[in-house]
Every structure is written in C-alpha cells, then in structure tokens.
Amino acid sequence: MRVLVVDDETLLADTIAAGLRKRAMAVDVAYDGDAALDRLTVHGYDVVVLDRNLPVVSGDEVCRTLVASGTEARILMLTAATSIRERVTGLGLGADDYLTKPFAFAELVARVQALGRRARPAAPPVLERAGIRLDLHRRTVTRHGRHVALTPKEFAVLAELMRAQGGVVSAEMLLEKAWDEHTDPFTGVVRFTIMMVRRKIGDPPVVITVPGAGYRIP
C-alpha cells in the first residue's frame, strides 16, 4: 500500500510516516497543500492522510481537487476540530473517513488499512500459494508450516506477488507500492529484496523472474 501523509506539524507527519512504514507501507510526506498536490500528480496513492488546516493550499482544497480528479485514492481527513458540524463538512468535501486530533495511533493504522482495502480489489486476509501462507493482518509468513521472518519491505514485496495470483508484477509496480519517492529506481533495491525473499523462503524456489517483465509466483 502506498500512502501520502499531509500535515504541517512536521513532527506529527514524520511520526505517522515512520509508524506506517513499520507496517510495510510505502509512505511519502508533504508539509503543505501545494506540495501535496505536486506529489499527487506524480504518484498513485492508495490512501491520503490529509490535515484540513494546511498552509499555502488548504486541506479542503486539496480534498476537492483530489476528488474532482477521479482518483481511486481514499482520503482520511485529520483535524483538531471535534464538532459534528466540522466532521460533516469534511465528509461533504468527499473525504472517505475522518479522525480528530489527538488520536490513538492504532486507530489511525486501522482506518488507513481499511481505506487501503477499499482502494484496490479486496484480498482475503490470508493469501496462500506454492506452500506459502501470508497473513496480512498478523503480518506473518509461513512456508509448509515453517515460520519465515521477513523485514517490512520483504513482506510488502511478497504480499504484492501473492496478490497477483500467478500474474507478473513488474519491478516498477513493486517500487510504486513498496517504496517511497526517495528511492532511486536505479539502485537495484527491488532485485536485492527479491533475492532476500527467495533466500528466506528457501527451496524449492518459488519467485520466478520473467525476463523483461518482472516477477511471479506460479
């Protein structure tokens, strides 16, 4: 899942981003509405965590622009305002969900995950293929009953391959879904991560390289 966090409280924005990355999400951060709109024209996001009170371009205007573009990204609005009227106004702009500050981080994660499931075709909570069992909620992986310890990035890559149900997933798509905008696409990070996933999953190999196309789990 790829997420954009937009908040002018830099410490809060960075803290949210760090927490979501630990849950195998690719996260970009913007600290004002104008920067958010720039990123939204470049990257495809599953979820946008959007503060209403932003400098340069307001969060309300970012929300309107995003909704008008027809994007499939889901919007979780954040605000310090607690009145029902404020919530109704925010949802009326086209936001999919609303969370008031201060909030419990566990609740924010749950809401982001729920919106992420709505932004793409629904996947079962447990994915199984080629003897691999990947539990999206518990964030566990086993192969033929043996526990496989993966880093968040390795888990995210394996999850994308499992979601494809035997289809080919390009390196570009893996970069888009598992890494943030600061990743150099020419570093070979996808190839290295695939190598580590193969090594940890063990023999017989299950992640197949399709020359010129990407990777798949048959």
C-alpha positions as CSV (number, residue, x, y, z in Angstrom):
1,M,0.0,0.0,0.0
2,R,1.3,3.5,-0.8
3,V,0.2,6.4,1.5
4,L,0.7,10.1,1.4
5,V,0.7,11.9,4.8
6,V,0.0,15.6,4.6
7,D,0.3,17.7,7.8
8,D,2.2,21.0,8.5
9,E,3.0,19.7,12.0
10,T,6.3,18.1,10.8
11,L,7.0,16.0,13.9
12,L,3.5,14.5,13.7
13,A,3.7,13.9,10.0
14,D,7.1,12.2,10.3
15,T,6.0,10.2,13.3
16,I,2.9,8.9,11.4
17,A,5.0,8.1,8.4
18,A,7.6,6.2,10.4
19,G,4.9,4.2,12.1
20,L,3.1,3.2,8.8
21,R,6.5,2.2,7.3
22,K,7.0,-0.2,10.1
23,R,3.7,-1.8,8.9
24,A,5.2,-2.5,5.4
25,M,3.6,0.6,3.8
26,A,5.3,2.9,1.3
27,V,4.9,6.5,2.7
28,D,5.6,9.9,1.3
29,V,5.2,13.1,3.3
30,A,4.1,16.7,2.4
31,Y,4.0,19.6,4.8
32,D,1.7,21.9,2.9
33,G,-1.2,21.6,0.4
34,D,0.8,22.7,-2.6
35,A,3.5,20.1,-2.1
36,A,0.7,17.5,-1.6
37,L,-0.8,18.4,-5.0
38,D,2.6,18.1,-6.6
39,R,3.1,14.6,-5.3
40,L,-0.5,13.6,-6.2
41,T,0.2,14.4,-9.9
42,V,3.3,12.2,-9.9
43,H,2.4,9.1,-7.8
44,G,-0.6,6.9,-7.4
45,Y,-1.6,6.6,-3.8
46,D,-4.0,4.1,-2.1
47,V,-4.6,6.4,0.9
48,V,-4.1,10.1,1.6
49,V,-3.9,11.1,5.3
50,L,-4.8,14.8,5.0
51,D,-4.9,17.5,7.6
52,R,-7.6,20.1,7.0
53,N,-5.6,23.1,8.3
54,L,-2.7,23.4,5.9
55,P,-0.6,26.4,4.7
56,V,-0.3,27.5,1.1
57,V,-3.3,25.4,-0.2
58,S,-5.9,24.3,2.4
59,G,-6.6,20.7,3.1
60,D,-10.2,21.3,2.0
61,E,-9.0,22.5,-1.4
62,V,-6.6,19.5,-1.7
63,C,-9.5,17.2,-1.0
64,R,-11.8,18.9,-3.6
65,T,-9.0,18.7,-6.2
66,L,-8.3,15.1,-5.5
67,V,-12.0,14.1,-5.6
68,A,-12.5,16.0,-8.8
69,S,-9.6,14.2,-10.5
70,G,-11.4,10.9,-10.3
71,T,-8.6,9.2,-8.4
72,E,-9.2,5.9,-6.6
73,A,-7.2,7.1,-3.6
74,R,-9.1,7.1,-0.4
75,I,-8.9,10.2,1.9
76,L,-8.6,10.2,5.7
77,M,-9.1,13.7,7.0
78,L,-7.4,14.9,10.2
79,T,-8.5,17.9,12.2
80,A,-8.3,19.3,15.7
81,A,-12.0,20.4,15.4
82,T,-14.3,18.0,17.2
83,S,-17.8,19.3,16.4
84,I,-20.2,17.2,14.4
85,R,-20.7,20.1,12.0
86,E,-16.9,20.1,11.2
87,R,-17.0,16.3,10.6
88,V,-20.0,16.6,8.3
89,T,-18.4,19.4,6.4
90,G,-15.2,17.4,5.9
91,L,-17.1,14.3,4.7
92,G,-19.1,16.5,2.4
93,L,-16.0,17.5,0.6
94,G,-15.5,13.9,-0.5
95,A,-13.3,12.5,2.3
96,D,-13.9,8.8,3.0
97,D,-13.1,9.0,6.7
98,Y,-12.5,11.5,9.5
99,L,-10.3,11.4,12.6
100,T,-9.9,14.1,15.2
101,K,-6.7,15.1,16.9
102,P,-5.4,13.9,19.3
103,F,-5.9,10.3,18.2
104,A,-4.6,6.8,19.1
105,F,-2.1,5.7,16.5
106,A,-3.5,2.2,16.5
107,E,-6.9,3.7,15.4
108,L,-5.2,5.6,12.6
109,V,-3.5,2.5,11.3
110,A,-6.7,0.5,11.4
111,R,-8.5,3.3,9.4
112,V,-5.7,3.5,6.9
113,Q,-5.7,-0.2,6.4
114,A,-9.5,-0.3,6.0
115,L,-9.4,2.5,3.4
116,G,-6.5,0.8,1.6
117,R,-8.6,-2.3,1.1
118,R,-11.3,-0.1,-0.5
119,A,-8.8,1.5,-2.8
120,R,-7.9,-1.8,-4.5
121,P,-9.7,-5.1,-5.3
122,A,-10.4,-6.8,-2.0
123,A,-7.9,-9.5,-1.0
124,P,-8.6,-12.2,1.6
125,P,-6.9,-11.7,4.9
126,V,-4.7,-14.8,4.3
127,L,-3.0,-15.4,1.0
128,E,-1.8,-18.9,0.1
129,R,0.2,-20.0,-2.9
130,A,3.0,-22.5,-3.5
131,G,3.1,-23.7,0.1
132,I,3.4,-20.1,1.3
133,R,0.8,-18.7,3.8
134,L,0.8,-14.9,4.3
135,D,-1.4,-13.4,6.9
136,L,-2.0,-9.7,6.1
137,H,-3.4,-8.8,9.5
138,R,-1.0,-10.7,11.7
139,R,1.9,-9.9,9.3
140,T,3.2,-13.4,9.5
141,V,4.6,-15.7,6.8
142,T,5.0,-19.5,6.8
143,R,6.1,-22.0,4.2
144,H,4.9,-25.5,4.7
145,G,4.3,-24.6,8.3
146,R,7.8,-23.1,8.9
147,H,7.9,-19.5,10.1
148,V,9.6,-17.1,7.7
149,A,11.0,-13.9,9.2
150,L,10.8,-11.0,6.7
151,T,11.5,-7.3,7.0
152,P,8.6,-4.9,6.3
153,K,9.9,-4.3,2.8
154,E,10.3,-8.0,2.1
155,F,6.8,-8.6,3.4
156,A,5.4,-5.9,1.2
157,V,7.0,-7.3,-1.9
158,L,5.9,-10.8,-1.2
159,A,2.4,-9.6,-0.5
160,E,2.2,-7.9,-3.9
161,L,3.4,-11.0,-5.6
162,M,0.9,-13.1,-3.7
163,R,-1.9,-10.7,-4.6
164,A,-1.2,-11.1,-8.3
165,Q,-2.4,-14.8,-8.1
166,G,0.2,-16.0,-10.5
167,G,0.4,-12.9,-12.7
168,V,3.6,-11.0,-13.4
169,V,4.4,-8.0,-11.2
170,S,6.9,-5.5,-12.7
171,A,9.8,-4.0,-10.8
172,E,8.2,-0.6,-11.4
173,M,5.0,-1.7,-9.7
174,L,6.9,-3.1,-6.8
175,L,8.7,0.2,-6.4
176,E,5.4,2.1,-6.6
177,K,3.8,0.0,-3.9
178,A,6.6,-0.9,-1.5
179,W,9.0,2.1,-1.5
180,D,8.6,5.9,-1.1
181,E,9.6,8.7,-3.5
182,H,13.1,9.0,-2.2
183,T,14.1,5.6,-3.5
184,D,16.4,5.7,-6.5
185,P,14.9,3.3,-9.1
186,F,18.3,2.5,-10.5
187,T,19.8,1.2,-7.2
188,G,18.7,-2.4,-7.8
189,V,16.8,-2.4,-4.5
190,V,13.9,-4.5,-6.0
191,R,16.3,-7.1,-7.3
192,F,18.1,-7.3,-3.9
193,T,14.8,-7.6,-2.0
194,I,13.6,-10.3,-4.3
195,M,16.9,-12.2,-3.7
196,M,16.4,-11.9,0.1
197,V,12.8,-13.1,-0.1
198,R,13.9,-16.1,-2.2
199,R,16.7,-16.9,0.3
200,K,14.4,-16.7,3.3
201,I,11.6,-18.7,1.8
202,G,14.0,-21.4,0.8
203,D,14.0,-24.3,-1.7
204,P,12.5,-25.2,-4.0
205,P,12.4,-21.6,-5.4
206,V,9.0,-20.1,-5.9
207,V,9.7,-16.5,-7.1
208,I,10.3,-16.7,-10.8
209,T,12.0,-13.9,-12.8
210,V,10.2,-13.2,-16.1
211,P,12.8,-11.6,-18.3
212,G,11.9,-8.1,-19.4
213,A,8.6,-8.2,-17.5
214,G,9.1,-8.7,-13.7
215,Y,8.4,-11.5,-11.2
216,R,5.7,-14.0,-10.4
217,I,4.8,-16.9,-8.1
218,P,3.4,-19.6,-10.3
